[in-house]
């Protein structure tokens, strides 16, 4: 079995795992804990992006807010 076969096997197992646990995964992504963690990560990433591109704060905040809507429950 080559590297490509091993990779494809891992991807297929990941797909199977996701399909079997889709409801639990979606529930976890919409939890309070996911919201807290995602807020911290997104805030940190936005702060870093603002340091790199200080003139783009408004756009960075917009992207951060859009991503935040996809994870967590708020």
PDB file of N, CA, C and O in Angstrom:
ATOM      1  N   UNK A   1       0.852  -1.167   0.000  1.00  0.00           N
ATOM      2  CA  UNK A   1       0.000   0.000   0.000  1.00  0.00           C
ATOM      3  C   UNK A   1       0.899   1.231   0.000  1.00  0.00           C
ATOM      4  O   UNK A   1       1.759   1.378   0.869  1.00  0.00           O
ATOM      5  N   UNK A   2       0.698   2.117  -0.978  1.00  0.00           N
ATOM      6  CA  UNK A   2       1.503   3.322  -1.087  1.00  0.00           C
ATOM      7  C   UNK A   2       0.940   4.456  -0.259  1.00  0.00           C
ATOM      8  O   UNK A   2      -0.104   4.334   0.381  1.00  0.00           O
ATOM      9  N   UNK A   3       1.659   5.557  -0.291  1.00  0.00           N
ATOM     10  CA  UNK A   3       1.245   6.741   0.460  1.00  0.00           C
ATOM     11  C   UNK A   3      -0.116   7.234  -0.025  1.00  0.00           C
ATOM     12  O   UNK A   3      -0.964   7.619   0.780  1.00  0.00           O
ATOM     13  N   UNK A   4      -0.321   7.220  -1.326  1.00  0.00           N
ATOM     14  CA  UNK A   4      -1.598   7.682  -1.877  1.00  0.00           C
ATOM     15  C   UNK A   4      -2.752   6.817  -1.394  1.00  0.00           C
ATOM     16  O   UNK A   4      -3.815   7.330  -1.046  1.00  0.00           O
ATOM     17  N   UNK A   5      -2.542   5.509  -1.372  1.00  0.00           N
ATOM     18  CA  UNK A   5      -3.582   4.601  -0.883  1.00  0.00           C
ATOM     19  C   UNK A   5      -3.865   4.839   0.600  1.00  0.00           C
ATOM     20  O   UNK A   5      -5.019   4.822   1.028  1.00  0.00           O
ATOM     21  N   UNK A   6      -2.820   5.057   1.370  1.00  0.00           N
ATOM     22  CA  UNK A   6      -2.975   5.314   2.801  1.00  0.00           C
ATOM     23  C   UNK A   6      -3.746   6.616   3.023  1.00  0.00           C
ATOM     24  O   UNK A   6      -4.636   6.686   3.871  1.00  0.00           O
ATOM     25  N   UNK A   7      -3.392   7.640   2.253  1.00  0.00           N
ATOM     26  CA  UNK A   7      -4.079   8.923   2.354  1.00  0.00           C
ATOM     27  C   UNK A   7      -5.554   8.784   1.991  1.00  0.00           C
ATOM     28  O   UNK A   7      -6.428   9.267   2.711  1.00  0.00           O
ATOM     29  N   UNK A   8      -5.822   8.117   0.864  1.00  0.00           N
ATOM     30  CA  UNK A   8      -7.212   7.926   0.436  1.00  0.00           C
ATOM     31  C   UNK A   8      -8.011   7.132   1.461  1.00  0.00           C
ATOM     32  O   UNK A   8      -9.183   7.420   1.703  1.00  0.00           O
ATOM     33  N   UNK A   9      -7.375   6.135   2.058  1.00  0.00           N
ATOM     34  CA  UNK A   9      -8.038   5.341   3.085  1.00  0.00           C
ATOM     35  C   UNK A   9      -8.389   6.207   4.298  1.00  0.00           C
ATOM     36  O   UNK A   9      -9.479   6.093   4.857  1.00  0.00           O
ATOM     37  N   UNK A  10      -7.455   7.069   4.696  1.00  0.00           N
ATOM     38  CA  UNK A  10      -7.703   7.954   5.835  1.00  0.00           C
ATOM     39  C   UNK A  10      -8.835   8.932   5.524  1.00  0.00           C
ATOM     40  O   UNK A  10      -9.684   9.188   6.378  1.00  0.00           O
ATOM     41  N   UNK A  11      -8.852   9.477   4.316  1.00  0.00           N
ATOM     42  CA  UNK A  11      -9.920  10.402   3.915  1.00  0.00           C
ATOM     43  C   UNK A  11     -11.260   9.685   3.932  1.00  0.00           C
ATOM     44  O   UNK A  11     -12.247  10.225   4.434  1.00  0.00           O
ATOM     45  N   UNK A  12     -11.303   8.487   3.395  1.00  0.00           N
ATOM     46  CA  UNK A  12     -12.558   7.731   3.366  1.00  0.00           C
ATOM     47  C   UNK A  12     -13.044   7.403   4.775  1.00  0.00           C
ATOM     48  O   UNK A  12     -14.244   7.463   5.043  1.00  0.00           O
ATOM     49  N   UNK A  13     -12.133   7.059   5.670  1.00  0.00           N
ATOM     50  CA  UNK A  13     -12.520   6.784   7.056  1.00  0.00           C
ATOM     51  C   UNK A  13     -13.041   8.054   7.719  1.00  0.00           C
ATOM     52  O   UNK A  13     -13.986   8.004   8.506  1.00  0.00           O
ATOM     53  N   UNK A  14     -12.423   9.196   7.401  1.00  0.00           N
ATOM     54  CA  UNK A  14     -12.897  10.466   7.937  1.00  0.00           C
ATOM     55  C   UNK A  14     -14.292  10.787   7.452  1.00  0.00           C
ATOM     56  O   UNK A  14     -15.127  11.260   8.222  1.00  0.00           O
ATOM     57  N   UNK A  15     -14.552  10.532   6.178  1.00  0.00           N
ATOM     58  CA  UNK A  15     -15.889  10.768   5.619  1.00  0.00           C
ATOM     59  C   UNK A  15     -16.915   9.872   6.295  1.00  0.00           C
ATOM     60  O   UNK A  15     -18.007  10.318   6.646  1.00  0.00           O
ATOM     61  N   UNK A  16     -16.556   8.606   6.475  1.00  0.00           N
ATOM     62  CA  UNK A  16     -17.464   7.666   7.130  1.00  0.00           C
ATOM     63  C   UNK A  16     -17.759   8.107   8.559  1.00  0.00           C
ATOM     64  O   UNK A  16     -18.907   8.082   9.001  1.00  0.00           O
ATOM     65  N   UNK A  17     -16.712   8.511   9.276  1.00  0.00           N
ATOM     66  CA  UNK A  17     -16.886   8.977  10.658  1.00  0.00           C
ATOM     67  C   UNK A  17     -17.823  10.180  10.697  1.00  0.00           C
ATOM     68  O   UNK A  17     -18.722  10.250  11.535  1.00  0.00           O
ATOM     69  N   UNK A  18     -17.607  11.119   9.789  1.00  0.00           N
ATOM     70  CA  UNK A  18     -18.455  12.315   9.748  1.00  0.00           C
ATOM     71  C   UNK A  18     -19.908  11.936   9.489  1.00  0.00           C
ATOM     72  O   UNK A  18     -20.807  12.408  10.184  1.00  0.00           O
ATOM     73  N   UNK A  19     -20.138  11.095   8.503  1.00  0.00           N
ATOM     74  CA  UNK A  19     -21.510  10.702   8.160  1.00  0.00           C
ATOM     75  C   UNK A  19     -22.185   9.986   9.320  1.00  0.00           C
ATOM     76  O   UNK A  19     -23.369  10.205   9.578  1.00  0.00           O
ATOM     77  N   UNK A  20     -21.447   9.132  10.023  1.00  0.00           N
ATOM     78  CA  UNK A  20     -22.022   8.386  11.135  1.00  0.00           C
ATOM     79  C   UNK A  20     -22.300   9.273  12.344  1.00  0.00           C
ATOM     80  O   UNK A  20     -23.172   8.960  13.155  1.00  0.00           O
ATOM     81  N   UNK A  21     -21.570  10.369  12.468  1.00  0.00           N
ATOM     82  CA  UNK A  21     -21.672  11.225  13.650  1.00  0.00           C
ATOM     83  C   UNK A  21     -22.074  12.656  13.312  1.00  0.00           C
ATOM     84  O   UNK A  21     -21.837  13.574  14.096  1.00  0.00           O
ATOM     85  N   UNK A  22     -22.677  12.842  12.155  1.00  0.00           N
ATOM     86  CA  UNK A  22     -23.014  14.175  11.661  1.00  0.00           C
ATOM     87  C   UNK A  22     -23.836  14.971  12.677  1.00  0.00           C
ATOM     88  O   UNK A  22     -23.530  16.137  12.929  1.00  0.00           O
ATOM     89  N   UNK A  23     -24.851  14.377  13.253  1.00  0.00           N
ATOM     90  CA  UNK A  23     -25.717  15.085  14.202  1.00  0.00           C
ATOM     91  C   UNK A  23     -24.943  15.521  15.445  1.00  0.00           C
ATOM     92  O   UNK A  23     -25.109  16.644  15.923  1.00  0.00           O
ATOM     93  N   UNK A  24     -24.096  14.627  15.967  1.00  0.00           N
ATOM     94  CA  UNK A  24     -23.311  14.959  17.162  1.00  0.00           C
ATOM     95  C   UNK A  24     -22.297  16.056  16.856  1.00  0.00           C
ATOM     96  O   UNK A  24     -22.068  16.938  17.684  1.00  0.00           O
ATOM     97  N   UNK A  25     -21.694  16.005  15.682  1.00  0.00           N
ATOM     98  CA  UNK A  25     -20.708  17.009  15.291  1.00  0.00           C
ATOM     99  C   UNK A  25     -21.380  18.371  15.148  1.00  0.00           C
ATOM    100  O   UNK A  25     -20.864  19.376  15.638  1.00  0.00           O
ATOM    101  N   UNK A  26     -22.521  18.406  14.482  1.00  0.00           N
ATOM    102  CA  UNK A  26     -23.244  19.672  14.314  1.00  0.00           C
ATOM    103  C   UNK A  26     -23.686  20.225  15.660  1.00  0.00           C
ATOM    104  O   UNK A  26     -23.643  21.436  15.882  1.00  0.00           O
ATOM    105  N   UNK A  27     -24.106  19.351  16.552  1.00  0.00           N
ATOM    106  CA  UNK A  27     -24.511  19.780  17.893  1.00  0.00           C
ATOM    107  C   UNK A  27     -23.316  20.372  18.649  1.00  0.00           C
ATOM    108  O   UNK A  27     -23.447  21.389  19.330  1.00  0.00           O
ATOM    109  N   UNK A  28     -22.157  19.728  18.521  1.00  0.00           N
ATOM    110  CA  UNK A  28     -20.953  20.227  19.200  1.00  0.00           C
ATOM    111  C   UNK A  28     -20.528  21.583  18.651  1.00  0.00           C
ATOM    112  O   UNK A  28     -20.073  22.442  19.405  1.00  0.00           O
ATOM    113  N   UNK A  29     -20.673  21.780  17.341  1.00  0.00           N
ATOM    114  CA  UNK A  29     -20.297  23.050  16.730  1.00  0.00           C
ATOM    115  C   UNK A  29     -21.217  24.189  17.158  1.00  0.00           C
ATOM    116  O   UNK A  29     -20.842  25.358  17.070  1.00  0.00           O
ATOM    117  N   UNK A  30     -22.399  23.857  17.611  1.00  0.00           N
ATOM    118  CA  UNK A  30     -23.358  24.872  18.036  1.00  0.00           C
ATOM    119  C   UNK A  30     -23.440  24.993  19.553  1.00  0.00           C
ATOM    120  O   UNK A  30     -24.397  25.568  20.072  1.00  0.00           O
ATOM    121  N   UNK A  31     -22.465  24.468  20.266  1.00  0.00           N
ATOM    122  CA  UNK A  31     -22.499  24.476  21.726  1.00  0.00           C
ATOM    123  C   UNK A  31     -21.905  25.763  22.303  1.00  0.00           C
ATOM    124  O   UNK A  31     -21.232  26.521  21.605  1.00  0.00           O
ATOM    125  N   UNK A  32     -22.169  25.991  23.589  1.00  0.00           N
ATOM    126  CA  UNK A  32     -21.595  27.140  24.292  1.00  0.00           C
ATOM    127  C   UNK A  32     -20.075  27.047  24.314  1.00  0.00           C
ATOM    128  O   UNK A  32     -19.385  28.053  24.144  1.00  0.00           O
ATOM    129  N   UNK A  33     -19.557  25.848  24.522  1.00  0.00           N
ATOM    130  CA  UNK A  33     -18.108  25.657  24.576  1.00  0.00           C
ATOM    131  C   UNK A  33     -17.474  26.005  23.230  1.00  0.00           C
ATOM    132  O   UNK A  33     -16.435  26.665  23.191  1.00  0.00           O
ATOM    133  N   UNK A  34     -18.084  25.571  22.131  1.00  0.00           N
ATOM    134  CA  UNK A  34     -17.561  25.899  20.802  1.00  0.00           C
ATOM    135  C   UNK A  34     -17.613  27.402  20.579  1.00  0.00           C
ATOM    136  O   UNK A  34     -16.708  27.967  19.966  1.00  0.00           O
ATOM    137  N   UNK A  35     -18.651  28.050  21.064  1.00  0.00           N
ATOM    138  CA  UNK A  35     -18.771  29.503  20.929  1.00  0.00           C
ATOM    139  C   UNK A  35     -17.634  30.207  21.659  1.00  0.00           C
ATOM    140  O   UNK A  35     -17.010  31.112  21.106  1.00  0.00           O
ATOM    141  N   UNK A  36     -17.363  29.802  22.888  1.00  0.00           N
ATOM    142  CA  UNK A  36     -16.289  30.426  23.670  1.00  0.00           C
ATOM    143  C   UNK A  36     -14.930  30.239  22.998  1.00  0.00           C
ATOM    144  O   UNK A  36     -14.152  31.185  22.879  1.00  0.00           O
ATOM    145  N   UNK A  37     -14.659  29.027  22.568  1.00  0.00           N
ATOM    146  CA  UNK A  37     -13.369  28.730  21.933  1.00  0.00           C
ATOM    147  C   UNK A  37     -13.240  29.470  20.614  1.00  0.00           C
ATOM    148  O   UNK A  37     -12.202  30.071  20.338  1.00  0.00           O
ATOM    149  N   UNK A  38     -14.282  29.433  19.800  1.00  0.00           N
ATOM    150  CA  UNK A  38     -14.204  30.095  18.499  1.00  0.00           C
ATOM    151  C   UNK A  38     -14.047  31.601  18.656  1.00  0.00           C
ATOM    152  O   UNK A  38     -13.324  32.227  17.882  1.00  0.00           O
ATOM    153  N   UNK A  39     -14.713  32.194  19.648  1.00  0.00           N
ATOM    154  CA  UNK A  39     -14.570  33.632  19.879  1.00  0.00           C
ATOM    155  C   UNK A  39     -13.118  33.983  20.201  1.00  0.00           C
ATOM    156  O   UNK A  39     -12.584  34.960  19.676  1.00  0.00           O
ATOM    157  N   UNK A  40     -12.483  33.196  21.056  1.00  0.00           N
ATOM    158  CA  UNK A  40     -11.088  33.459  21.425  1.00  0.00           C
ATOM    159  C   UNK A  40     -10.157  33.311  20.223  1.00  0.00           C
ATOM    160  O   UNK A  40      -9.276  34.144  20.007  1.00  0.00           O
ATOM    161  N   UNK A  41     -10.355  32.257  19.448  1.00  0.00           N
ATOM    162  CA  UNK A  41      -9.509  32.027  18.273  1.00  0.00           C
ATOM    163  C   UNK A  41      -9.722  33.126  17.236  1.00  0.00           C
ATOM    164  O   UNK A  41      -8.759  33.674  16.699  1.00  0.00           O
ATOM    165  N   UNK A  42     -10.979  33.445  16.959  1.00  0.00           N
ATOM    166  CA  UNK A  42     -11.273  34.465  15.953  1.00  0.00           C
ATOM    167  C   UNK A  42     -10.795  35.847  16.392  1.00  0.00           C
ATOM    168  O   UNK A  42     -10.295  36.619  15.574  1.00  0.00           O
ATOM    169  N   UNK A  43     -10.947  36.161  17.674  1.00  0.00           N
ATOM    170  CA  UNK A  43     -10.461  37.448  18.171  1.00  0.00           C
ATOM    171  C   UNK A  43      -8.944  37.546  18.020  1.00  0.00           C
ATOM    172  O   UNK A  43      -8.420  38.581  17.609  1.00  0.00           O
ATOM    173  N   UNK A  44      -8.248  36.470  18.353  1.00  0.00           N
ATOM    174  CA  UNK A  44      -6.793  36.457  18.216  1.00  0.00           C
ATOM    175  C   UNK A  44      -6.353  36.593  16.766  1.00  0.00           C
ATOM    176  O   UNK A  44      -5.421  37.336  16.458  1.00  0.00           O
ATOM    177  N   UNK A  45      -7.028  35.873  15.880  1.00  0.00           N
ATOM    178  CA  UNK A  45      -6.692  35.954  14.459  1.00  0.00           C
ATOM    179  C   UNK A  45      -6.987  37.348  13.905  1.00  0.00           C
ATOM    180  O   UNK A  45      -6.211  37.878  13.111  1.00  0.00           O
ATOM    181  N   UNK A  46      -8.096  37.934  14.321  1.00  0.00           N
ATOM    182  CA  UNK A  46      -8.449  39.284  13.859  1.00  0.00           C
ATOM    183  C   UNK A  46      -7.445  40.306  14.368  1.00  0.00           C
ATOM    184  O   UNK A  46      -7.046  41.203  13.625  1.00  0.00           O
ATOM    185  N   UNK A  47      -7.031  40.183  15.628  1.00  0.00           N
ATOM    186  CA  UNK A  47      -6.043  41.113  16.175  1.00  0.00           C
ATOM    187  C   UNK A  47      -4.718  41.010  15.422  1.00  0.00           C
ATOM    188  O   UNK A  47      -4.090  42.026  15.124  1.00  0.00           O
ATOM    189  N   UNK A  48      -4.299  39.800  15.119  1.00  0.00           N
ATOM    190  CA  UNK A  48      -3.066  39.607  14.359  1.00  0.00           C
ATOM    191  C   UNK A  48      -3.196  40.205  12.966  1.00  0.00           C
ATOM    192  O   UNK A  48      -2.284  40.883  12.493  1.00  0.00           O
ATOM    193  N   UNK A  49      -4.314  39.959  12.311  1.00  0.00           N
ATOM    194  CA  UNK A  49      -4.531  40.495  10.963  1.00  0.00           C
ATOM    195  C   UNK A  49      -4.525  42.022  10.975  1.00  0.00           C
ATOM    196  O   UNK A  49      -4.027  42.652  10.042  1.00  0.00           O
ATOM    197  N   UNK A  50      -5.075  42.611  12.026  1.00  0.00           N
ATOM    198  CA  UNK A  50      -5.091  44.077  12.129  1.00  0.00           C
ATOM    199  C   UNK A  50      -3.686  44.647  12.310  1.00  0.00           C
ATOM    200  O   UNK A  50      -3.403  45.759  11.866  1.00  0.00           O
ATOM    201  N   UNK A  51      -2.806  43.886  12.961  1.00  0.00           N
ATOM    202  CA  UNK A  51      -1.420  44.331  13.126  1.00  0.00           C
ATOM    203  C   UNK A  51      -0.674  44.251  11.801  1.00  0.00           C
ATOM    204  O   UNK A  51       0.172  45.094  11.499  1.00  0.00           O
ATOM    205  N   UNK A  52      -0.996  43.230  11.015  1.00  0.00           N
ATOM    206  CA  UNK A  52      -0.347  43.048   9.720  1.00  0.00           C
ATOM    207  C   UNK A  52      -0.888  44.041   8.698  1.00  0.00           C
ATOM    208  O   UNK A  52      -0.133  44.573   7.884  1.00  0.00           O
ATOM    209  N   UNK A  53      -2.189  44.289   8.739  1.00  0.00           N
ATOM    210  CA  UNK A  53      -2.840  45.198   7.784  1.00  0.00           C
ATOM    211  C   UNK A  53      -3.700  46.204   8.546  1.00  0.00           C
ATOM    212  O   UNK A  53      -4.927  46.102   8.529  1.00  0.00           O
ATOM    213  N   UNK A  54      -3.079  47.167   9.209  1.00  0.00           N
ATOM    214  CA  UNK A  54      -3.826  48.070  10.085  1.00  0.00           C
ATOM    215  C   UNK A  54      -4.908  48.892   9.391  1.00  0.00           C
ATOM    216  O   UNK A  54      -5.855  49.318  10.052  1.00  0.00           O
ATOM    217  N   UNK A  55      -4.807  49.122   8.131  1.00  0.00           N
ATOM    218  CA  UNK A  55      -5.812  49.909   7.422  1.00  0.00           C
ATOM    219  C   UNK A  55      -7.048  49.125   7.033  1.00  0.00           C
ATOM    220  O   UNK A  55      -7.969  49.682   6.435  1.00  0.00           O
ATOM    221  N   UNK A  56      -7.087  47.846   7.361  1.00  0.00           N
ATOM    222  CA  UNK A  56      -8.186  46.975   6.940  1.00  0.00           C
ATOM    223  C   UNK A  56      -9.031  46.494   8.107  1.00  0.00           C
ATOM    224  O   UNK A  56      -9.690  45.459   8.002  1.00  0.00           O
ATOM    225  N   UNK A  57      -9.027  47.213   9.205  1.00  0.00           N
ATOM    226  CA  UNK A  57      -9.723  46.758  10.419  1.00  0.00           C
ATOM    227  C   UNK A  57     -11.201  46.492  10.186  1.00  0.00           C
ATOM    228  O   UNK A  57     -11.740  45.506  10.689  1.00  0.00           O
ATOM    229  N   UNK A  58     -11.858  47.352   9.435  1.00  0.00           N
ATOM    230  CA  UNK A  58     -13.299  47.178   9.208  1.00  0.00           C
ATOM    231  C   UNK A  58     -13.574  45.886   8.425  1.00  0.00           C
ATOM    232  O   UNK A  58     -14.483  45.130   8.769  1.00  0.00           O
ATOM    233  N   UNK A  59     -12.802  45.645   7.395  1.00  0.00           N
ATOM    234  CA  UNK A  59     -12.994  44.419   6.605  1.00  0.00           C
ATOM    235  C   UNK A  59     -12.652  43.177   7.427  1.00  0.00           C
ATOM    236  O   UNK A  59     -13.331  42.155   7.330  1.00  0.00           O
ATOM    237  N   UNK A  60     -11.601  43.272   8.233  1.00  0.00           N
ATOM    238  CA  UNK A  60     -11.199  42.145   9.083  1.00  0.00           C
ATOM    239  C   UNK A  60     -12.315  41.820  10.073  1.00  0.00           C
ATOM    240  O   UNK A  60     -12.650  40.654  10.277  1.00  0.00           O
ATOM    241  N   UNK A  61     -12.883  42.851  10.681  1.00  0.00           N
ATOM    242  CA  UNK A  61     -13.990  42.627  11.620  1.00  0.00           C
ATOM    243  C   UNK A  61     -15.196  41.997  10.917  1.00  0.00           C
ATOM    244  O   UNK A  61     -15.879  41.154  11.500  1.00  0.00           O
ATOM    245  N   UNK A  62     -15.457  42.394   9.688  1.00  0.00           N
ATOM    246  CA  UNK A  62     -16.568  41.814   8.927  1.00  0.00           C
ATOM    247  C   UNK A  62     -16.357  40.340   8.652  1.00  0.00           C
ATOM    248  O   UNK A  62     -17.278  39.534   8.793  1.00  0.00           O
ATOM    249  N   UNK A  63     -15.143  39.988   8.257  1.00  0.00           N
ATOM    250  CA  UNK A  63     -14.822  38.578   8.010  1.00  0.00           C
ATOM    251  C   UNK A  63     -14.934  37.786   9.310  1.00  0.00           C
ATOM    252  O   UNK A  63     -15.496  36.691   9.329  1.00  0.00           O
ATOM    253  N   UNK A  64     -14.396  38.345  10.396  1.00  0.00           N
ATOM    254  CA  UNK A  64     -14.448  37.674  11.691  1.00  0.00           C
ATOM    255  C   UNK A  64     -15.894  37.407  12.101  1.00  0.00           C
ATOM    256  O   UNK A  64     -16.216  36.318  12.576  1.00  0.00           O
ATOM    257  N   UNK A  65     -16.754  38.389  11.918  1.00  0.00           N
ATOM    258  CA  UNK A  65     -18.166  38.238  12.285  1.00  0.00           C
ATOM    259  C   UNK A  65     -18.870  37.184  11.431  1.00  0.00           C
ATOM    260  O   UNK A  65     -19.685  36.415  11.940  1.00  0.00           O
ATOM    261  N   UNK A  66     -18.561  37.147  10.151  1.00  0.00           N
ATOM    262  CA  UNK A  66     -19.174  36.146   9.270  1.00  0.00           C
ATOM    263  C   UNK A  66     -18.745  34.736   9.628  1.00  0.00           C
ATOM    264  O   UNK A  66     -19.561  33.815   9.622  1.00  0.00           O
ATOM    265  N   UNK A  67     -17.476  34.565   9.938  1.00  0.00           N
ATOM    266  CA  UNK A  67     -16.991  33.235  10.349  1.00  0.00           C
ATOM    267  C   UNK A  67     -17.620  32.853  11.683  1.00  0.00           C
ATOM    268  O   UNK A  67     -17.992  31.697  11.888  1.00  0.00           O
ATOM    269  N   UNK A  68     -17.739  33.810  12.584  1.00  0.00           N
ATOM    270  CA  UNK A  68     -18.304  33.534  13.905  1.00  0.00           C
ATOM    271  C   UNK A  68     -19.737  33.029  13.828  1.00  0.00           C
ATOM    272  O   UNK A  68     -20.155  32.219  14.656  1.00  0.00           O
ATOM    273  N   UNK A  69     -20.487  33.495  12.848  1.00  0.00           N
ATOM    274  CA  UNK A  69     -21.870  33.042  12.687  1.00  0.00           C
ATOM    275  C   UNK A  69     -21.959  31.558  12.352  1.00  0.00           C
ATOM    276  O   UNK A  69     -22.977  30.919  12.621  1.00  0.00           O
ATOM    277  N   UNK A  70     -20.895  31.005  11.763  1.00  0.00           N
ATOM    278  CA  UNK A  70     -20.919  29.603  11.344  1.00  0.00           C
ATOM    279  C   UNK A  70     -20.578  28.635  12.468  1.00  0.00           C
ATOM    280  O   UNK A  70     -20.859  27.441  12.365  1.00  0.00           O
ATOM    281  N   UNK A  71     -19.972  29.141  13.544  1.00  0.00           N
ATOM    282  CA  UNK A  71     -19.542  28.264  14.645  1.00  0.00           C
ATOM    283  C   UNK A  71     -20.123  28.788  15.952  1.00  0.00           C
ATOM    284  O   UNK A  71     -20.164  29.995  16.189  1.00  0.00           O
ATOM    285  N   UNK A  72     -20.559  27.885  16.774  1.00  0.00           N
ATOM    286  CA  UNK A  72     -21.102  28.262  18.069  1.00  0.00           C
ATOM    287  C   UNK A  72     -22.599  28.513  17.999  1.00  0.00           C
ATOM    288  O   UNK A  72     -23.264  28.164  17.024  1.00  0.00           O
ATOM    289  N   UNK A  73     -23.103  29.117  19.042  1.00  0.00           N
ATOM    290  CA  UNK A  73     -24.549  29.301  19.136  1.00  0.00           C
ATOM    291  C   UNK A  73     -24.956  30.756  19.232  1.00  0.00           C
ATOM    292  O   UNK A  73     -26.113  31.044  19.536  1.00  0.00           O
ATOM    293  N   UNK A  74     -24.056  31.671  18.987  1.00  0.00           N
ATOM    294  CA  UNK A  74     -24.391  33.099  19.001  1.00  0.00           C
ATOM    295  C   UNK A  74     -23.900  33.758  17.743  1.00  0.00           C
ATOM    296  O   UNK A  74     -24.085  34.962  17.564  1.00  0.00           O
TER     297      UNK A  74
END
